[in-house]
Amino acid sequence: MTAPYWSGDDVTLYHGDCRDILPTLECVDAIVTDPPYGETSLTWDRWPDGWPSIAAHYAQSMWVFGSMRMFMERAQEFTAWQMSQDIVWEKHNGSGFHADRFKRVHEHAVHWYQGAWSEIHHVTPTTPSARDRQVRRKARPAHTGHVEAPSYLSVDGGPLLMRSVMFARSMHGTATHPTEKPVGVLTPLIEYVTQVGGVILDPFAGSGSTLDAARCIGRRAIGIEADEKYCEIAARRLDQGVLNFSA
């Protein structure tokens, strides 16, 4: 049994290759992760071959961040999974390695699952409430009868479905990891696939963003990170604890 690098009440962090650590763990409710895309020559950007197939033994529901190129090139590694949907994270700034292509200001997060969809835990993603909107009537010729008001207030019913394009500022300038994701994008994905008290696994924990987001909304979390430098950064982050506003 591998000893944790760091552990707290609701979070456990392991240091090592996820392909080695996963077989020592129990099954979890869902995976939310951001693996290396393998699209650059940077030393840390190396796709760990086979990890989606191994992960399929430990969860039936999984969100994976990536680019369209990544998912197309690695499609054969997701054969154990079925795709349900994808969301697009729109950033305030972009990145690109080519001067003759559109500047990429987005990333995908794809939801994968196994088995019957009816058996996969998922919570309908909604906005807090419908928005009132002002509706203007078409101009009518004057007459001596009853004249309707020129406009009226319309309410479109109950909560609206969240849109599949989510805008959130990237961590540029404040990130402690090269591909750090904002908690604002991670939180709705975690809420979609788990209930309060559920267990989230991140096999590529980085600086601990997924772990932090999970515990802040009442989930338990397990992280695995291969680079000890980022294990230490994540551990310091998790040491800060969570403020309790319920009182």
N, C-alpha and C positions, 0 to 999 in steps of 0.2 A: 504494500500500500504506500503510495507516494505521500509524503508529508506536505501539508500546505505551506506555501511561502508566507501567507498572511491569512488570518481568519478573524471574523467578528461574529456578532450575533446572527446576522442574516447573509453574510458574504464570505465566500472562501475563494482564495486565489492560489493557483498552482503555477510553478515555474517549470517549463519544459515544452516539448513538442506535443501538440494536441493529439497526434496520432499515437503517442505513447501513453499519455495521461488518460484519454477517454476510456480505454478498456478497464481502468481501475475505478471508474465512477459508476454510480447508479443512474437509472434513466431520469430524465427531467421533463418538465411540462413543455418547454419550447426552447429553441435556440435563436438568439439574435446576435449576429456577428458581422464583422467587416474584415474579410481576409485580404491578404496581399493580392492585388489584381494580376501581377506578373506581366505588366505592360512596359516596364522601363528597365534600364540597366542598373538601377540602384541596388545596392547589396541587400537591402531589407525587403525589396519587392520581388519575392520568390514565391510562386504558388506552391503550396504543400500538396503534392500529388496524392490523390485518393481520399482526402479528408471528408468530402461530402458522403461518400459511401460508408465510411466509418461512423460518421455522425448519425447516419440513418438508423443505427442500432440503439441510439440513446434518446431520441425524440421523434415525434410524429409531425411536428410543426416547426418551421424554420424560416426566419427572415435573413436574407443575405444581401449585403450591399455589394455593388459592383457596377461595371460598365457593360454596355451592350456587347462590346468586343469580348470582354471576359466571359460572359455567359455563353456566347456563341462558340468560342474556342474551347470551353470546358464542358460543353453540353453533355458529352458522354459520361462525365463524372456525376451527373445528376439523374441518372436513369432510375435510381431507386425512389426518386421523388416525383410528385406531380406539381405543376405550377398552378397556383390559384389566381395570382394577380401581381401587379407591380405598382410601386409608387415612385414618383420622381421627386428627389430633393433638389429644389432650386436654390442656388447659393447667391449671395450678393456679389461675389467675384468668381472668376473662373480660372481654369488652368488649361494649358495646351502646350503641345510640343511641336506644333506645326504652324507656320506663318501663313499658309495658304488654305486653311480650313476654318469653319465657324468656331468661335471660341466656346469651349464647353463650360457651361455654368450649371451643370446638373450631374447627379448620380442617380442610379436606380437602386431600389431595394425590392427584391423579389421574394414573395412568400411561397414557400414549398410545403407540401404536406404528403402524408402517406395514408393509405387506407380510404375509408369512406368519408367524404366531406362532412356528412351529418354527425360523425363521431369526433370531429376536430373542434376543440374549443375555440370559439372566436366570438368577439363582442362587436356588434354593429357599430362602426365608427361614426359618431355624429358630432355636430357642432353643438354648443350649449343651447341655442334656441334659434328659431326662425327670425329673420330680419324683416321689420316693417319696411314697406316701400311705398313711395308716393306714386300714384297712377293718375295721369292726366287724361281727361276726356277729350274727345275731338270737339273742335269748335262747332257750335250749332247756330243757325240763323235765329235772330231774335223773334219772339212771338209773344202772344198775350197769355199763354197758358203757363203751367208749372215749368220752371227752369231748374235743372239739376245743378249741383255745385260743380265748379270747373274741375275738381279733382277729388279723390278719396284715398284713404289709407288702406292698403292691402296687407294682410298677414298671411303668409303662405303655409300655415299649418304648424305642425310640431317641429322637433329638431330636424335639421338637414343633414344629409350624409356629408362627411368630410370629403373634400376633393382629393383626387389622387396625386395632385401636384402640391407639395408642401414647401413653403418658403421659410428659410431660416438662415441667418447669417452663419457663414462658416467660422471656424475657429482661428482664421488667419490672424496672426499677431499675438494670440494668447495661447495657442496650442502647445501642449507638452509632448505631442506625438505627431509625426508627419501627416497622418490621415485621420486625426481626431474628429469625431462626429459630435455635433451639438446635442445636448440632452433634449432639446426641444423637438428634434426629429426622432430620437430613440423612444421617447416616452409613449407616443401613440402606438408605435409598433409593439411595444411590450404589453400595453393595455389590451391590444387586440387579441393576443394569443394566450394570455394568462389571466387568472383571477387573483385577487388579493391573497397573499400567502403562497402563491405558486412559485415554481423554481425556474429561473432563466439561466441558460448556459451560454457563455461567450468563449469559444475556443481560441479567439484572437483578441484578447482583452485589451492590449495596448495600454493606454494610460488609465483604464478603468471606467470609461464613460458609461458603458452599458451597465456595469455593476452599480455605479453610482445612481444612474437613472432608475434602475430596478428597485433598489432599496428605498429610494425617496417616495415611491408610490406603493410601498407595502409588499413588495415581492422579495423572495430570497434569490440569491445569485451565486453562480459558480463561474469563475474565470480561469482561463489558461493563457499564459503568455510565454513565448519562447525566449524573449530578450530580457535578461535580468535587470537591465537599466530601467525598462518600463515597468517591470514588476515593482521596483522600488518606488517609482513615481506613483503608480496606482496605490500602493500600500500607504504612502503618505497622504494621498487624497482620501482614501477610505478611513484613515485614522481620524479625520476631522469630524466624523459622525454626522448625524442628521438632526437638524433642529425640529423639535416637536411643537407644532402650532395647535395641536388638538386641545390643549388646556386653555 
